[in-house]
Amino acid sequence: MTSKSLMTFPLILPTMPITSQLINQIKQHYGLDWYGTHGVVHWSHVYENGMRLAAQDGVNRKVVALFSVFHDSRRLNEGVDDGHGPRGAGLAGDLRDLYSITDQEFDLLQIACRLHTVADTHRDITVQACFDADRLDLGRVGNIPDPRYLCTPLAKEREILDWAYNKSLIRKFPCDPFGLSDIF
């Protein structure tokens, strides 16, 4: 096959599991200000960061996408909330009938949600990308992401750090948050 013939086939990305129905169900379970520090705008930034980081070999886009909406979905407050990761993982389990992923992908999602605030890193590149996608949005709380606390090579690149930090300072939705045009 020549490169010209490859161009005739469209690039097909895996179907992303986030739907408006899923977002609406998560919203029903969310107990804080929907637009607060750890709310849906943050999740949309984590999603956008994660989709950039998913360009790395071995990163599962579906898991990173789902992590973005579940990791802080069960916070009880905007401050220190030690159990929010496991509670978010629990909600991901409760709502699993609303999205389609394999058992292996679900296990990675559970790990990423449970450990995102307590582990420095993880051996799996997908879990690492989840951690980094969240950490790259620290500008929203007045912190500059430090490459020493990031896991993946791409997240540590100056271009990515600058892009994510500048985006985190602007508290608004990206165009088509979560890849959905009908959400807001």
N, C-alpha and C positions, 0 to 999 in steps of 0.2 A: 504494500500500500504506500503510495506517495503522500507527501505532506499535503498536496492539493486535495487528494481524495479524503484525507482526514478532516479537512475543513468543511466537507459537505455534511458531516454528522454534527448535530448540535451537542454542545456540552450539557450533559445531564448530571445534575447534582442530586444526591439522595434527597428524597422528600423529607422536608423538615417537619418535626412532630408538633410544633407549636401552632395552635389554632386559636381563633377568637373564643371558641367555646372553652378551651383549656384556660385561657387568661381570665375569662369571666368566672370560672369555677374557683380559681386561685383567689381572685378578688373577694369572693364570698367568704373565704376562710382567713383573709388578711385582717388583722386587728388594729393596725396602725394607720396613720395618714397614708393613703394610696400614693400620694405624690411626695412623701417625706424622704428623709435621708436614705433609708433602706428600701424604699418602695419601687414602684414600677419604672420610674425614670432611671434609677440605678440599674435595675434589671435590664433595661433596654441598652444601657451602655455596656454592661457585662456581656450581653449577647453580641453586640457589635465588636467588642474586643475579642471575644471568643471566636467569632467567625474569621477575624484576621489571623488569630493564632492557629486556627484549624488548617492553615496552609502548610503546616509542618507535617512531615511524614508520620503516619500512625495516629494522628489525632482524629477522634470520632466526632464529627460535626453534630450528630444528633444528641449525643451525651452532653456536649458543651452547650448546645442550645437549651436543652432542658435544665441543666444546671443553672443557667441564667435566671430562670423564672422560679425555681424551687429553693435555691440556696438560702435566701432571706425571707421566704414566704411565710414563715411561722414565728417571726420575731415577736417578742412580747414588749419590747421597748427599743428605743433608738440608741441606747448605750450598751453597756456590757450585758450580754444575754447568752450565757454559756451553753444553753441547751438548744439554741435556735437551729443549728445545723442538723442534728438528729430529728428535730421536729419537722424541718423542711423535707428531709428524706422520708419521713413518715407520710407527709402529704403527697409526695411523689408516688408512694405506694398506694395510698387511698384513691388517687385519681388515675391510676395506670390504665384503666379502661378507656381513657380519653386520648391516649397516644400509643403509637406502636413502636416498640423497640424490643430487641432480643433480651433474653435473660442475662447474657453477659454484659450488654450495654446497661441494663438496669442496675446490675451489681456495681458498675463503674460510677453511675449516677449516685447511687447510695453512698459509696465511699467518698466521692467528691463533696457531696452535701454535708455529710457527717464530720469530715475532717478539715473543711476549708478554713476554719479559724484556729485549729489546734495543731495542725501538722505543718512543718516547714516545706516539705515536698513529699513526693510519692514516687514509686518506681514506674508507674504507668504514665506515659506522655499525655494521655487524654485527661487524667486527673490533674496533672501538672498544668495543662492548659486551662482547666477550670479555675484552679487556684489563681493563676496569673490574670485571667480575664477579670476576676473580682479585684485583685490587688492593683491592677492598672487604673481603677476608678477611684483611687484614694484622694484625688484632688478635691472631690466633693466635700470632704471633711477636713480640708486644709493640710493634707500630707502629700508630699511628692513621692511617688513610687521609687523605691531603692532597688536597683538591680540585684543587690545581694540577697534580697528576699523574694526574688522571682525564680521560677524553676526552668523555664524553657529558653533556649537560645534566642528565639525570635522576640520574646517579650523583653529581653535585655538590650535589644538593638535601640540605639538612640532615636531613630526615626519613629519607632513604635512607641517608645516611652514619651516622646514629645507629643505625638499625635493623641495618645490616650489621655495624657495629663491635660492638655489644652481642651479636649472634649469634655473632660470631667469637671472643668470649671464652669461650663455652660450647662445649666440645669434644665435642659429641654430634650424632648424626644428627637431622635434622628428621623429622617424620612422613612416611612414604612417600618416602624419598630417591630422587631422580631420577624421581619420579612412579611409582615401583614399590612395590607393597604386599608383594611376595613376595621382596624381595631379602635381607633380614636377619632 
